[in-house]
């Protein structure tokens, strides 16, 4: 047992440790930790096989990343957007994703699934580019474009999770996330069209 636990501890240490030159990709590290947990039989999610379980844990990691990305992008827009409708949308999205993130953490904890503590490099780059954008119509449009893109990715991962999981409680939660993300994507597109 100690032999199996040691690699998991090493990977977990990598997840929370900091490197001298650059931060590791926390989404990749979380997926590696979860793969070891699946191999050790310590992930409690109902899936047809270890491969399906690994897929479900990967999708949960990706959902955590896209949800956190939406939250961070929307926090930036809630303070910097100039269009009142965009600002209101961003504030509502922050509120929704704060709740969704807490629920996702609960669902992951119940199943012993590790979620990433930070954004993926791609998501961080998206946030950095948005934050570098000068406040005004271009910022608002970039935020809405980014939100449509992130929500599209989240919906795709949610569909994959629904297809591969046999866990009714998880499927109910993921369906809720997918419905929220569909509304956010539709509203982002609607707002952007209205700004033209």
C-alpha positions in Angstrom: 0.0 0.0 0.0 2.8 2.4 0.9 4.4 1.7 -2.5 1.2 2.8 -4.3 0.6 5.8 -2.1 4.1 7.3 -2.6 3.7 8.1 -6.3 0.4 9.7 -5.5 2.0 11.9 -2.8 4.8 12.9 -5.2 2.4 13.9 -7.9 0.2 15.7 -5.3 3.3 17.5 -4.1 4.0 18.7 -7.6 0.4 19.9 -7.8 0.8 22.2 -4.9 4.5 22.9 -5.1 6.1 25.8 -6.9 8.9 25.5 -9.4 11.9 27.8 -9.7 11.4 28.7 -13.3 7.7 28.3 -14.1 4.4 27.0 -12.6 3.4 23.5 -13.7 0.2 23.1 -15.6 -2.2 22.4 -12.7 -4.8 20.8 -15.0 -2.4 18.3 -16.4 -1.1 17.6 -12.9 -4.6 17.1 -11.5 -5.4 14.7 -14.3 -2.2 12.7 -13.5 -3.1 12.5 -9.8 -6.6 11.4 -10.7 -5.3 8.7 -13.1 -3.2 7.3 -10.2 -6.3 7.4 -8.0 -8.3 5.5 -10.6 -5.6 2.9 -11.0 -5.5 2.5 -7.2 -9.3 2.2 -7.0 -9.7 5.3 -4.8 -12.0 7.3 -7.1 -15.7 6.8 -6.3 -17.5 7.5 -9.5 -19.7 5.1 -11.3 -18.3 4.5 -14.8 -18.2 1.4 -16.9 -14.4 0.9 -16.7 -11.2 2.5 -15.6 -10.9 4.1 -19.0 -14.4 5.7 -18.6 -13.6 6.7 -15.0 -10.4 8.4 -16.1 -12.3 10.2 -18.8 -14.9 11.4 -16.3 -12.2 12.6 -13.9 -10.5 14.4 -16.8 -13.8 16.1 -17.8 -14.3 17.2 -14.2 -10.9 18.8 -14.2 -11.7 20.5 -17.5 -15.1 21.7 -16.2 -13.3 23.1 -13.1 -10.9 25.0 -15.4 -13.6 26.4 -17.7 -15.8 27.4 -14.8 -12.9 29.1 -13.1 -11.9 30.8 -16.3 -15.5 32.2 -16.7 -15.4 33.4 -13.1 -12.0 35.2 -13.5 -12.9 36.7 -16.9 -16.2 37.9 -15.5 -14.6 39.4 -12.4 -12.4 41.5 -14.7 -15.4 42.5 -16.8 -17.6 43.3 -13.8 -15.2 46.1 -12.8 -13.9 47.2 -16.3 -16.7 46.7 -18.8 -18.2 50.0 -20.0 -21.5 48.8 -21.4 -24.0 48.5 -18.5 -25.6 45.3 -19.9 -22.2 43.7 -20.2 -21.3 44.8 -16.7 -24.6 43.3 -15.4 -24.0 40.1 -17.3 -20.5 39.8 -15.9 -21.7 40.3 -12.3 -24.4 37.7 -12.7 -21.9 35.3 -14.2 -19.5 35.8 -11.3 -22.4 34.9 -8.9 -23.5 31.9 -10.8 -20.0 30.5 -11.2 -19.1 31.1 -7.5 -22.0 28.8 -6.6 -21.2 26.3 -9.4 -17.5 26.1 -8.4 -18.4 25.4 -4.8 -20.8 22.6 -5.9 -18.2 21.2 -8.3 -15.7 21.0 -5.4 -18.3 19.2 -3.3 -19.0 16.7 -6.1 -15.2 16.1 -6.6 -14.6 15.7 -2.9 -17.4 13.1 -2.6 -15.7 11.1 -5.3 -12.0 11.8 -4.3 -11.3 13.6 -7.5 -8.5 16.2 -7.5 -9.3 19.5 -9.2 -6.8 22.1 -10.4 -6.1 24.9 -8.0 -5.1 27.4 -10.7 -6.1 28.1 -14.3 -4.5 26.2 -17.2 -1.9 28.1 -19.2 -4.3 28.7 -22.1 -7.0 30.1 -19.7 -4.4 32.2 -17.9 -3.2 33.6 -21.3 -6.9 34.4 -22.2 -7.3 36.2 -18.9 -4.0 38.1 -19.2 -5.0 39.3 -22.8 -8.4 40.5 -21.6 -6.8 42.3 -18.6 -4.4 44.0 -21.0 -7.2 45.3 -23.2 -8.0 49.0 -22.8 -11.4 49.6 -21.2 -14.1 50.4 -23.7 -16.1 48.7 -26.5 -13.1 46.6 -27.6 -12.7 45.2 -24.0 -16.4 44.5 -23.8 -16.4 42.7 -27.2 -13.3 40.7 -26.3 -14.8 39.6 -23.0 -18.0 38.4 -24.8 -16.0 36.6 -27.4 -14.0 34.9 -24.7 -17.1 33.9 -22.8 -18.7 32.4 -25.9 -15.6 30.4 -26.5 -15.1 29.2 -23.0 -18.8 28.3 -22.6 -18.7 26.3 -25.9 -15.7 24.3 -24.5 -17.5 23.8 -21.2 -20.7 22.5 -22.9 -18.6 20.1 -24.9 -16.9 18.7 -21.8 -20.3 18.5 -20.0 -21.7 16.5 -22.9 -18.8 14.1 -22.7 -19.2 13.7 -19.0 -22.9 12.9 -19.4 -22.1 10.4 -22.0 -19.4 8.5 -20.0 -20.7 8.7 -16.4 -23.1 6.3 -14.9 -23.3 8.4 -11.7 -26.9 9.8 -11.4 -26.0 12.6 -9.0 -23.0 13.7 -11.0 -25.1 13.6 -14.2 -27.7 15.8 -12.6 -25.0 18.3 -11.5 -23.3 18.3 -14.9 -26.6 18.9 -16.7 -27.2 21.9 -14.5 -23.7 23.2 -15.4 -24.4 22.6 -19.1 -27.7 24.5 -18.9 -26.0 27.5 -17.1 -23.2 27.5 -19.6 -25.7 27.4 -22.6 -27.5 30.4 -21.1 -24.2 32.3 -20.6 -23.0 31.5 -24.2 -26.3 32.6 -25.7 -26.4 35.8 -23.7 -22.8 36.6 -24.6 -23.6 36.2 -28.3 -26.8 38.3 -27.9 -25.0 41.1 -26.1 -22.2 41.2 -28.7 -24.7 41.3 -31.6 -26.5 44.2 -29.8 -23.3 46.2 -29.6 -22.7 46.3 -33.4 
